[in-house]
Structures are given as structure tokens and as C-alpha cells.
Amino acid sequence: EVGDAAFRAHIARNDIPVLVDFWAPWCGPCRMMAPAFAEAARQLEPNVRLLKVNTEEQQAIAAQFGIRSIPTMALFARGGEVQRVSGAMDARSIVAWVRQHLG
């Protein structure tokens, strides 16, 4: 889980794609997806960096990226957003979705 400065530093780096999980502690589907996101991280790192942003604690980031529903995952590469998806996913689906959009 990252704060504002760390989030911006990771996104600005051009060498490693970043998958961000926008979530909140009160969100049931977010909590259900947490183990799948952790498993996806084990499969994708070090080629893709996975970060979690708590939208309750980091409201400015959520507003900047127009996060309207959670969980939402956004994939960043070369300093910009590549794609996003809303809704809970299992680990296999997360990994496949990332590879599809980075392919």
C-alpha cells in the first residue's frame, strides 16, 4: 500500500509497468480480491510492480484518476495509463488481463 509521493514516483518511472489496485477497507469485494491481487503480484513481479491505493486515505489520487467504483485496477506503463478495469477478479484473470494489455 502506498501514499501519494510513492505512488507518483512509481508511476513516473518508465522502466517497469505498474498495476494499481484502488480499494477501500469498507469494500467487501475489495477485501475478497486482496488474496488474488497478492497472488498476481507473486506471478508478475519483478516484471510488473503491483501497488495498492486506499481511496479513503488517498482521496486526491482517487479524484485525479476519476475512480468512481472500487475495486478498480489501472495499468500504467511508460508514465501513462494503459487500461483500467472495475470489479473483483481472481488471480488468474488479473495476470491474464495485465499480460493482454502489455503484450
Backbone as JSON, one array per atom type, in Angstrom:
{
  "sequence": "EVGDAAFRAHIARNDIPVLVDFWAPWCGPCRMMAPAFAEAARQLEPNVRLLKVNTEEQQAIAAQFGIRSIPTMALFARGGEVQRVSGAMDARSIVAWVRQHLG",
  "N": [[0.86, -1.18, 0.0], [0.56, 2.21, -0.84], [1.38, 5.71, -0.39], [0.78, 9.1, -1.47], [3.25, 10.33, -2.49], [4.95, 8.1, -2.98], [3.34, 6.68, -4.77], [3.22, 8.44, -7.01], [5.94, 8.48, -7.67], [6.41, 5.81, -8.47], [4.68, 5.61, -10.69], [5.78, 7.48, -12.4], [8.16, 6.36, -13.16], [9.66, 4.92, -15.97], [10.54, 2.41, -16.63], [9.4, 0.06, -15.53], [6.28, -1.49, -15.78], [3.25, -0.67, -13.97], [0.74, -1.96, -11.91], [-2.13, -0.87, -10.41], [-4.18, -1.25, -7.63], [-7.06, 0.15, -6.74], [-8.75, 0.61, -3.81], [-10.82, 0.17, -0.83], [-11.14, -0.06, 2.74], [-13.75, -0.65, 3.67], [-14.99, -1.92, 1.62], [-16.41, -4.79, 0.55], [-16.02, -6.56, -1.81], [-13.45, -5.66, -2.47], [-11.89, -6.49, -0.29], [-12.25, -9.22, -0.57], [-10.88, -9.64, -2.94], [-8.25, -9.15, -2.3], [-6.4, -11.36, -1.56], [-6.15, -12.55, -4.11], [-4.99, -10.49, -5.59], [-2.55, -10.32, -4.28], [-1.5, -12.85, -4.93], [-1.35, -12.56, -7.72], [0.62, -10.61, -7.78], [2.83, -12.1, -6.91], [3.16, -13.69, -9.16], [3.61, -11.88, -11.26], [5.6, -10.0, -10.55], [9.18, -9.64, -10.89], [8.63, -8.15, -13.15], [6.41, -6.57, -13.46], [5.23, -4.05, -11.4], [3.19, -4.13, -8.54], [0.79, -2.23, -6.87], [-1.13, -0.98, -4.1], [-3.74, 1.29, -3.53], [-5.35, 2.96, -1.07], [-8.39, 4.31, -1.26], [-9.77, 5.81, 0.57], [-7.86, 6.92, 2.25], [-6.23, 8.16, 0.42], [-7.54, 10.26, -1.1], [-7.1, 12.33, -2.93], [-5.56, 11.19, -4.97], [-7.38, 9.26, -5.9], [-9.39, 10.97, -6.85], [-7.99, 12.39, -8.82], [-7.57, 10.41, -10.74], [-10.11, 9.76, -11.39], [-11.59, 7.73, -10.07], [-14.42, 5.97, -9.68], [-15.77, 3.72, -8.86], [-15.1, 0.88, -6.8], [-13.62, -2.36, -6.35], [-11.1, -0.97, -8.47], [-8.79, -1.54, -10.99], [-5.88, -0.17, -12.38], [-3.68, 0.01, -15.07], [-0.45, 1.05, -15.64], [2.06, 2.25, -17.84], [5.15, 3.31, -19.19], [4.87, 5.83, -18.03], [2.2, 6.59, -18.32], [-1.39, 5.95, -18.22], [-2.51, 2.8, -19.28], [-4.69, 1.03, -19.39], [-7.82, 0.26, -17.72], [-9.84, -1.5, -15.31], [-12.87, -2.34, -13.7], [-14.19, -3.95, -10.79], [-14.1, -7.07, -8.97], [-11.58, -9.57, -9.43], [-10.19, -12.84, -10.06], [-6.93, -14.28, -9.32], [-5.77, -15.5, -11.61], [-7.21, -14.28, -13.68], [-6.48, -11.61, -13.31], [-3.71, -11.68, -13.88], [-3.78, -12.57, -16.57], [-5.19, -10.43, -17.74], [-3.41, -8.28, -17.36], [-1.18, -9.17, -18.85], [-2.33, -9.31, -21.39], [-2.73, -6.59, -21.99], [-0.21, -5.56, -21.94], [1.12, -6.95, -23.8]],
  "CA": [[0.0, 0.0, 0.0], [1.42, 3.38, -0.99], [0.84, 7.04, -0.26], [0.83, 9.98, -2.63], [4.59, 10.51, -3.05], [5.42, 6.82, -3.52], [2.51, 6.39, -5.94], [3.68, 9.27, -8.14], [7.29, 8.05, -8.04], [6.31, 4.55, -9.21], [4.03, 5.84, -11.98], [6.67, 8.28, -13.24], [9.25, 5.52, -13.68], [9.29, 4.4, -17.29], [11.14, 1.11, -16.93], [8.6, -1.07, -15.07], [4.83, -1.24, -15.73], [2.68, -0.67, -12.63], [-0.68, -2.25, -11.77], [-2.61, -0.26, -9.17], [-5.48, -1.66, -7.13], [-7.74, 1.18, -5.95], [-9.62, -0.14, -2.92], [-11.15, 0.8, 0.46], [-11.34, -1.1, 3.76], [-15.17, -0.97, 3.85], [-15.47, -2.54, 0.38], [-16.36, -6.25, 0.62], [-15.33, -7.15, -2.95], [-12.03, -5.3, -2.39], [-11.27, -7.38, 0.69], [-12.26, -10.56, -1.15], [-9.91, -9.69, -4.03], [-6.9, -8.93, -1.78], [-5.51, -12.51, -1.75], [-5.91, -12.75, -5.55], [-4.05, -9.45, -6.0], [-1.26, -10.74, -3.73], [-1.04, -13.97, -5.75], [-0.96, -11.99, -9.02], [1.91, -9.94, -7.56], [3.87, -13.14, -6.9], [3.36, -14.19, -10.52], [4.01, -10.83, -12.2], [6.83, -9.3, -10.15], [9.56, -8.23, -10.88], [8.41, -7.5, -14.45], [5.33, -5.59, -13.26], [5.11, -3.67, -9.99], [1.8, -4.05, -8.11], [0.59, -1.31, -5.76], [-2.5, -0.79, -3.62], [-4.03, 2.65, -3.08], [-6.56, 3.06, -0.26], [-9.06, 5.52, -1.75], [-10.21, 6.6, 1.73], [-6.7, 7.65, 2.75], [-5.6, 8.89, -0.69], [-8.67, 10.77, -1.89], [-6.62, 13.17, -4.03], [-5.18, 10.29, -6.06], [-8.62, 8.7, -6.45], [-10.06, 12.03, -7.61], [-7.18, 12.7, -10.01], [-7.74, 9.36, -11.74], [-11.53, 9.56, -11.65], [-12.04, 6.43, -9.56], [-15.83, 6.1, -9.31], [-16.2, 2.48, -8.2], [-13.99, 0.06, -6.37], [-12.23, -2.19, -6.74], [-10.7, -0.63, -9.83], [-7.36, -1.69, -11.25], [-5.39, 0.63, -13.5], [-2.36, -0.42, -15.52], [0.36, 2.16, -16.12], [3.33, 1.92, -18.48], [5.79, 4.46, -19.83], [4.42, 7.05, -17.4], [0.79, 6.9, -18.55], [-2.34, 4.86, -18.02], [-2.71, 1.95, -20.45], [-6.03, 0.44, -19.36], [-8.36, 0.05, -16.37], [-10.98, -2.41, -15.21], [-13.53, -2.28, -12.39], [-14.76, -5.2, -10.33], [-13.17, -8.06, -8.41], [-11.1, -10.6, -10.34], [-9.31, -13.81, -9.42], [-5.52, -14.07, -9.66], [-5.52, -15.89, -13.0], [-7.78, -13.25, -14.54], [-5.65, -10.4, -13.19], [-2.46, -11.92, -14.62], [-4.11, -12.61, -18.0], [-5.57, -9.08, -18.15], [-2.17, -7.48, -17.43], [-0.36, -9.64, -19.99], [-3.04, -8.93, -22.61], [-2.58, -5.17, -22.27], [1.21, -5.22, -22.07], [1.61, -7.79, -24.86]],
  "C": [[0.89, 1.23, 0.0], [0.64, 4.67, -0.76], [1.08, 7.84, -1.53], [2.21, 10.05, -3.27], [5.11, 9.22, -3.68], [4.64, 6.44, -4.77], [3.03, 7.14, -7.16], [5.08, 8.85, -8.6], [7.24, 6.76, -8.86], [5.72, 4.77, -10.6], [4.97, 6.58, -12.94], [7.81, 7.45, -13.83], [8.81, 4.88, -14.99], [9.73, 2.97, -17.52], [10.27, -0.09, -16.53], [7.12, -0.7, -15.08], [4.32, -1.38, -14.29], [1.19, -0.98, -12.71], [-1.13, -1.74, -10.41], [-4.01, -0.76, -8.86], [-6.02, -0.54, -6.26], [-8.81, 0.48, -5.13], [-9.96, 0.7, -1.69], [-11.45, -0.31, 1.47], [-12.8, -1.53, 3.94], [-15.76, -1.75, 2.67], [-15.29, -4.06, 0.45], [-15.65, -6.9, -0.56], [-13.83, -6.84, -2.97], [-11.3, -6.25, -1.45], [-11.21, -8.81, 0.15], [-11.18, -10.71, -2.21], [-8.47, -9.59, -3.52], [-5.98, -10.14, -1.93], [-5.19, -12.78, -3.23], [-4.9, -11.73, -6.06], [-2.64, -9.81, -5.51], [-0.67, -11.9, -4.54], [-0.61, -13.48, -7.13], [0.39, -11.29, -8.9], [3.04, -10.96, -7.57], [4.18, -13.64, -8.31], [3.95, -13.14, -11.46], [5.31, -10.12, -11.84], [8.03, -10.17, -10.52], [9.29, -7.49, -12.19], [7.32, -6.44, -14.41], [5.28, -5.31, -11.77], [3.63, -3.54, -9.65], [1.7, -3.21, -6.85], [-0.87, -1.28, -5.37], [-2.63, 0.64, -3.13], [-5.38, 2.63, -2.36], [-7.24, 4.38, -0.62], [-9.61, 6.38, -0.61], [-9.07, 7.47, 2.24], [-6.07, 8.53, 1.68], [-6.67, 9.43, -1.63], [-8.22, 11.63, -3.06], [-6.22, 12.32, -5.23], [-6.43, 9.72, -6.72], [-9.35, 9.73, -7.3], [-9.3, 12.33, -8.9], [-7.41, 11.67, -11.12], [-9.2, 8.99, -11.97], [-12.05, 8.21, -11.21], [-13.46, 6.6, -9.02], [-16.37, 4.87, -8.6], [-14.96, 1.69, -7.82], [-14.48, -1.37, -6.15], [-12.09, -1.8, -8.2], [-9.21, -0.86, -9.93], [-7.01, -0.87, -12.47], [-3.96, 0.19, -13.8], [-1.65, 0.77, -16.13], [1.64, 1.63, -16.74], [3.85, 3.17, -19.18], [5.22, 5.79, -19.32], [2.96, 7.4, -17.58], [-0.1, 5.69, -18.33], [-2.58, 4.13, -19.33], [-4.16, 1.48, -20.53], [-6.5, 0.37, -17.92], [-9.55, -0.88, -16.44], [-11.55, -2.28, -13.8], [-14.13, -3.64, -12.07], [-13.7, -6.18, -9.87], [-12.83, -9.11, -9.47], [-10.28, -11.61, -9.54], [-7.89, -13.61, -9.95], [-5.24, -14.39, -11.13], [-6.03, -14.83, -13.96], [-6.97, -11.96, -14.49], [-4.39, -10.55, -14.03], [-2.73, -11.9, -16.12], [-4.44, -11.21, -18.52], [-4.33, -8.2, -18.31], [-1.37, -7.88, -18.66], [-1.0, -9.27, -21.32], [-2.75, -7.47, -22.98], [-1.13, -4.71, -22.33], [1.83, -5.92, -23.26], [2.16, -7.06, -26.0]]
}
